Amino acid sequence: MTATMFFGAFMAALLYVLIPGPAFLALLGIGAGQGRKAGALFMGGHLAGDLLWSALALVAIVGARTIGTTVFDVLGLLCGFYLAWIGWSALRAKPRQDGGAVMAVERPLRRGLVFGLTNPKGYPVALATFTALLAGSSNALDFSALPALLGVSFFGFLVADVILIGIIGAGLVRRFYRRHELAIVRLSGLLFMGFAVQAVWHAAPGLFGWRKA
């Protein structure tokens, strides 16, 4: 193991979390609408998915035989339906009479866990970021290095989570969000529907035999 490999794994994990996507939009609504604690719980649950997809990406990079595309196609389809449900709920959101958050999440930890494990950007983005930043050390990678790389990646995830929670929970961000909450929630709903279509679009060809070999 070299310092370059450790740095590459750390940066890959950091960028993986900071790249905008469905989880970022969900965190924006939860953190800005319900506070840093709710946002931290969401990201804590989401961490399980971060570790899973990164582990699979590292296994693929090391060169092990992957489990095939069918599992990921099925998961992609389920992800699409899940995101479509969230998007539809956001599009139908209405202002609350008590002045509370429009899209309040009662169990942010559980929402983060489910979101992390079904995030459609999970595997492909993890594979892309880790490959890009570890390509220079690919010849030195083997299975014995996986635990250490996952440990460094875990630290990168935590640093990125702290950065996001700090930004989302800032007073300026929260005030702007609450002032335009309904519009932001509905716009996020449209984006979630777009992510859902994208997930199904990429999963369906493999499941129904439409994908060219």
ZADRENZA-377818 format. One record per residue (C-alpha): chain; x, y, z; residue number from 0. Coordinates in steps of 0.02 Angstrom, whole numbers, plus 50000, padded with zeros to 5 digits. Layout:
> chaine; east; north; up; num
> A; X; Y; Z; NUM
...
# end
This chain:
> chaine; east; north; up; num
> A; 50000; 50000; 50000; 0
> A; 50065; 50172; 49953; 1
> A; 50017; 50348; 50003; 2
> A; 49955; 50377; 49826; 3
> A; 49832; 50233; 49841; 4
> A; 49768; 50296; 50009; 5
> A; 49748; 50473; 49943; 6
> A; 49660; 50410; 49787; 7
> A; 49536; 50309; 49889; 8
> A; 49503; 50456; 50006; 9
> A; 49473; 50578; 49864; 10
> A; 49363; 50454; 49770; 11
> A; 49253; 50432; 49923; 12
> A; 49247; 50620; 49953; 13
> A; 49196; 50659; 49773; 14
> A; 49072; 50515; 49768; 15
> A; 48972; 50595; 49908; 16
> A; 48993; 50776; 49850; 17
> A; 48939; 50743; 49670; 18
> A; 48760; 50811; 49659; 19
> A; 48626; 50680; 49638; 20
> A; 48465; 50612; 49716; 21
> A; 48540; 50599; 49891; 22
> A; 48599; 50780; 49887; 23
> A; 48425; 50840; 49842; 24
> A; 48349; 50734; 49981; 25
> A; 48476; 50801; 50106; 26
> A; 48438; 50979; 50052; 27
> A; 48255; 50957; 50095; 28
> A; 48283; 50863; 50258; 29
> A; 48430; 50965; 50323; 30
> A; 48366; 51137; 50274; 31
> A; 48187; 51098; 50320; 32
> A; 48214; 51000; 50482; 33
> A; 48387; 51048; 50541; 34
> A; 48562; 50976; 50552; 35
> A; 48513; 50832; 50666; 36
> A; 48388; 50762; 50541; 37
> A; 48514; 50789; 50401; 38
> A; 48650; 50699; 50500; 39
> A; 48534; 50551; 50533; 40
> A; 48492; 50541; 50348; 41
> A; 48676; 50542; 50299; 42
> A; 48715; 50415; 50436; 43
> A; 48591; 50294; 50359; 44
> A; 48652; 50334; 50184; 45
> A; 48828; 50286; 50236; 46
> A; 48781; 50101; 50226; 47
> A; 48746; 50120; 50040; 48
> A; 48905; 50219; 50013; 49
> A; 49008; 50078; 50088; 50
> A; 48914; 49943; 49991; 51
> A; 48934; 50023; 49820; 52
> A; 49115; 50070; 49852; 53
> A; 49156; 49893; 49906; 54
> A; 49078; 49823; 49747; 55
> A; 49172; 49952; 49642; 56
> A; 49338; 49907; 49725; 57
> A; 49307; 49721; 49699; 58
> A; 49273; 49754; 49515; 59
> A; 49430; 49861; 49499; 60
> A; 49539; 49729; 49580; 61
> A; 49482; 49613; 49441; 62
> A; 49368; 49488; 49527; 63
> A; 49228; 49413; 49427; 64
> A; 49076; 49521; 49450; 65
> A; 48905; 49450; 49490; 66
> A; 48840; 49500; 49320; 67
> A; 48725; 49639; 49263; 68
> A; 48558; 49560; 49306; 69
> A; 48568; 49601; 49491; 70
> A; 48608; 49782; 49453; 71
> A; 48471; 49792; 49322; 72
> A; 48341; 49728; 49447; 73
> A; 48405; 49849; 49577; 74
> A; 48401; 49991; 49450; 75
> A; 48219; 49953; 49412; 76
> A; 48174; 49954; 49597; 77
> A; 48273; 50115; 49619; 78
> A; 48173; 50193; 49478; 79
> A; 48007; 50149; 49557; 80
> A; 48064; 50211; 49727; 81
> A; 48124; 50377; 49658; 82
> A; 47964; 50396; 49557; 83
> A; 47863; 50375; 49718; 84
> A; 47966; 50509; 49806; 85
> A; 47953; 50624; 49655; 86
> A; 47765; 50603; 49642; 87
> A; 47746; 50638; 49829; 88
> A; 47850; 50797; 49809; 89
> A; 47750; 50856; 49658; 90
> A; 47589; 50839; 49759; 91
> A; 47659; 50928; 49912; 92
> A; 47555; 51067; 49988; 93
> A; 47596; 51198; 50121; 94
> A; 47564; 51138; 50298; 95
> A; 47442; 51235; 50405; 96
> A; 47554; 51225; 50558; 97
> A; 47701; 51305; 50466; 98
> A; 47807; 51147; 50475; 99
> A; 47918; 51080; 50337; 100
> A; 47822; 51033; 50178; 101
> A; 47910; 50866; 50156; 102
> A; 47951; 50820; 50336; 103
> A; 48030; 50647; 50357; 104
> A; 47981; 50560; 50518; 105
> A; 48124; 50434; 50515; 106
> A; 48272; 50516; 50426; 107
> A; 48392; 50377; 50477; 108
> A; 48283; 50244; 50395; 109
> A; 48253; 50355; 50243; 110
> A; 48442; 50377; 50225; 111
> A; 48472; 50190; 50241; 112
> A; 48345; 50146; 50106; 113
> A; 48403; 50289; 49996; 114
> A; 48586; 50238; 50010; 115
> A; 48553; 50057; 49967; 116
> A; 48441; 50100; 49818; 117
> A; 48533; 50253; 49752; 118
> A; 48539; 50230; 49562; 119
> A; 48702; 50326; 49548; 120
> A; 48784; 50211; 49676; 121
> A; 48880; 50079; 49580; 122
> A; 48918; 50168; 49415; 123
> A; 48976; 50329; 49499; 124
> A; 49077; 50234; 49630; 125
> A; 49158; 50130; 49493; 126
> A; 49197; 50285; 49389; 127
> A; 49270; 50388; 49532; 128
> A; 49373; 50249; 49609; 129
> A; 49437; 50193; 49439; 130
> A; 49489; 50370; 49391; 131
> A; 49582; 50402; 49553; 132
> A; 49660; 50230; 49576; 133
> A; 49704; 50196; 49394; 134
> A; 49885; 50243; 49422; 135
> A; 49902; 50110; 49558; 136
> A; 49797; 49975; 49476; 137
> A; 49945; 49856; 49456; 138
> A; 49978; 49861; 49643; 139
> A; 49799; 49826; 49695; 140
> A; 49749; 49656; 49762; 141
> A; 49620; 49584; 49879; 142
> A; 49732; 49607; 50031; 143
> A; 49722; 49795; 50004; 144
> A; 49531; 49802; 50006; 145
> A; 49506; 49819; 50196; 146
> A; 49629; 49964; 50206; 147
> A; 49554; 50051; 50055; 148
> A; 49379; 50033; 50126; 149
> A; 49441; 50105; 50291; 150
> A; 49514; 50257; 50203; 151
> A; 49355; 50273; 50098; 152
> A; 49250; 50270; 50256; 153
> A; 49350; 50418; 50322; 154
> A; 49322; 50509; 50156; 155
> A; 49135; 50479; 50169; 156
> A; 49131; 50551; 50345; 157
> A; 49226; 50708; 50293; 158
> A; 49109; 50736; 50145; 159
> A; 48956; 50708; 50256; 160
> A; 49017; 50837; 50381; 161
> A; 49044; 50963; 50239; 162
> A; 48869; 50936; 50170; 163
> A; 48784; 50941; 50340; 164
> A; 48876; 51102; 50381; 165
> A; 48819; 51184; 50219; 166
> A; 48640; 51123; 50225; 167
> A; 48616; 51172; 50407; 168
> A; 48684; 51349; 50385; 169
> A; 48562; 51487; 50430; 170
> A; 48571; 51571; 50260; 171
> A; 48533; 51408; 50170; 172
> A; 48391; 51364; 50288; 173
> A; 48310; 51536; 50273; 174
> A; 48320; 51532; 50083; 175
> A; 48248; 51356; 50080; 176
> A; 48104; 51395; 50196; 177
> A; 48062; 51552; 50097; 178
> A; 48050; 51455; 49933; 179
> A; 48016; 51282; 50005; 180
> A; 47863; 51233; 49905; 181
> A; 47941; 51282; 49739; 182
> A; 48104; 51192; 49782; 183
> A; 48011; 51035; 49839; 184
> A; 47910; 51027; 49678; 185
> A; 48062; 51061; 49570; 186
> A; 48154; 50923; 49663; 187
> A; 48004; 50811; 49628; 188
> A; 48026; 50841; 49441; 189
> A; 48211; 50800; 49456; 190
> A; 48173; 50641; 49553; 191
> A; 48052; 50589; 49416; 192
> A; 48192; 50619; 49291; 193
> A; 48312; 50512; 49393; 194
> A; 48177; 50377; 49400; 195
> A; 48157; 50377; 49211; 196
> A; 48345; 50368; 49190; 197
> A; 48359; 50220; 49310; 198
> A; 48221; 50122; 49222; 199
> A; 48290; 50170; 49050; 200
> A; 48458; 50093; 49091; 201
> A; 48389; 49939; 49182; 202
> A; 48248; 49884; 49065; 203
> A; 48354; 49838; 48912; 204
> A; 48457; 49712; 49010; 205
> A; 48306; 49635; 49096; 206
> A; 48202; 49618; 48938; 207
> A; 48342; 49569; 48821; 208
> A; 48345; 49731; 48724; 209
> A; 48526; 49771; 48764; 210
> A; 48648; 49734; 48625; 211
> A; 48790; 49618; 48669; 212
# end
